[in-house]
Each structure stands twice: as C-alpha cells, then as structure tokens.
C-alpha cells in the first residue's frame, strides 16, 4: 500500500507513528460484484446474440449506464467514450468487438 509522504510526515510529526514503522490496516469487504469485463456483461451488451459487440449495442448500453448515473452528459461526451472503447478494443478494426478483444475472463475464485 502506498501512502503519501505528506501523510506519513504529518502523522509522524504528531508522534503517533515513528519513522520506518510497519503500518497494518484492517479492511472490511462489504460486497463482491462482477466487473465490467465479465461474460455476463458481454452477453448483456450483445443484444442480438451474435457473439460480437457493435457500436450500436455498446452505445445503447452506455446510454442506459449513463442514465443510471444521473449525471448530465451531452451526446459529444457519449460519442467520445464510444470511440475510445473501439479505439482501445477493436484490435482488428472490423467495427465489432469480439469476446477475445473484450478480454472476457471467467473467474471461480470469488
């Protein structure tokens, strides 16, 4: 875990933590959810079940996701996000994102 030098110096100046001390944190996990790269999310976006994601399918998914967020976003922002998704994920340039390009992984650890 990384702590800023200012935070460490501030705590040490108050005499609470000596220099080079080992800090231990207790973290409580409240929930585990599947992230946006799950097979379930891919299937949810793939509305025509052709095992590839089109711009129209991702645009619809983003619209719904932005509506849930309730933050005002104009169409140019949504278009920029969509273009960025394809720029980073459509490796073969065919205008679709395949499961391999989407980097779908299933994990049984959780």
SULFEN-V468834 format. One record per residue. N is the residue number from 1. RES is the residue in three letters. SS is DSSP state (A for helix, B for strand, O for the rest). PSI is psi in radians with two decimals (NA if undefined). NEAR is the number of other C-alpha atoms within 12 Angstrom. Layout:
BEGIN
n->{N/N}
res->{RES/RES}
ss->{SS/SS}
psi->{PSI/PSI}
near->{NEAR/NEAR}
END
This chain:
BEGIN
n->{1/2/3/4/5/6/7/8/9/10/11/12/13/14/15/16/17/18/19/20/21/22/23/24/25/26/27/28/29/30/31/32/33/34/35/36/37/38/39/40/41/42/43/44/45/46/47/48/49/50/51/52/53/54/55/56/57/58/59/60/61/62/63/64/65/66/67/68/69/70/71/72/73/74/75/76/77/78/79/80/81/82/83/84/85/86/87/88/89/90/91/92/93/94/95/96/97/98/99/100/101/102/103/104/105/106/107/108/109/110}
res->{UNK/UNK/UNK/UNK/UNK/UNK/UNK/UNK/UNK/UNK/UNK/UNK/UNK/UNK/UNK/UNK/UNK/UNK/UNK/UNK/UNK/UNK/UNK/UNK/UNK/UNK/UNK/UNK/UNK/UNK/UNK/UNK/UNK/UNK/UNK/UNK/UNK/UNK/UNK/UNK/UNK/UNK/UNK/UNK/UNK/UNK/UNK/UNK/UNK/UNK/UNK/UNK/UNK/UNK/UNK/UNK/UNK/UNK/UNK/UNK/UNK/UNK/UNK/UNK/UNK/UNK/UNK/UNK/UNK/UNK/UNK/UNK/UNK/UNK/UNK/UNK/UNK/UNK/UNK/UNK/UNK/UNK/UNK/UNK/UNK/UNK/UNK/UNK/UNK/UNK/UNK/UNK/UNK/UNK/UNK/UNK/UNK/UNK/UNK/UNK/UNK/UNK/UNK/UNK/UNK/UNK/UNK/UNK/UNK/UNK}
ss->{O/O/O/O/A/A/A/A/A/A/A/A/A/O/O/O/O/O/O/O/O/O/O/O/O/O/O/O/O/O/O/O/O/O/O/O/O/O/A/A/A/A/A/A/A/O/O/O/O/O/O/B/B/B/A/A/A/A/A/A/A/A/A/A/A/A/A/A/A/O/O/O/O/O/A/A/A/A/A/A/A/A/A/A/A/A/A/A/A/O/O/O/O/O/O/B/B/B/A/A/A/A/O/O/O/O/O/O/O/O}
psi->{2.43/2.30/2.50/2.56/-0.66/-0.72/-0.81/-0.81/-0.68/-0.75/-0.68/-0.63/-0.53/-0.06/0.19/-0.62/2.08/2.75/2.55/0.35/2.65/2.16/2.35/2.36/2.45/2.18/2.28/2.21/2.14/-0.58/2.68/2.16/2.73/2.37/3.13/-0.15/0.37/2.77/-0.58/-0.73/-0.72/-0.82/-0.61/-0.69/-0.65/1.31/-0.45/0.09/0.65/0.20/0.54/2.62/2.14/2.91/-0.67/-0.71/-0.76/-0.66/-0.75/-0.77/-0.78/-0.73/-0.83/-0.71/-0.72/-0.64/-0.68/-0.62/-0.49/0.34/2.31/2.19/2.34/2.93/-0.56/-0.60/-0.81/-0.71/-0.69/-0.71/-0.79/-0.82/-0.69/-0.70/-0.81/-0.62/-0.69/-0.38/-0.44/1.33/-0.59/-0.03/0.41/0.03/0.10/2.72/2.04/2.92/-0.66/-0.77/-0.60/-0.32/0.85/2.28/2.49/2.29/2.33/0.01/-0.57/NA}
near->{7/10/13/10/13/11/14/21/18/16/18/16/14/12/12/14/17/15/16/10/13/11/15/9/9/6/6/7/7/6/7/9/13/18/15/20/22/21/23/19/26/33/24/23/33/27/21/15/15/17/22/29/34/31/29/22/27/35/27/21/26/28/25/17/18/20/15/12/11/10/13/13/18/13/14/11/17/25/20/16/22/29/22/16/24/27/19/18/28/25/18/14/14/16/23/29/32/28/28/20/25/29/19/23/19/17/13/7/7/9}
END
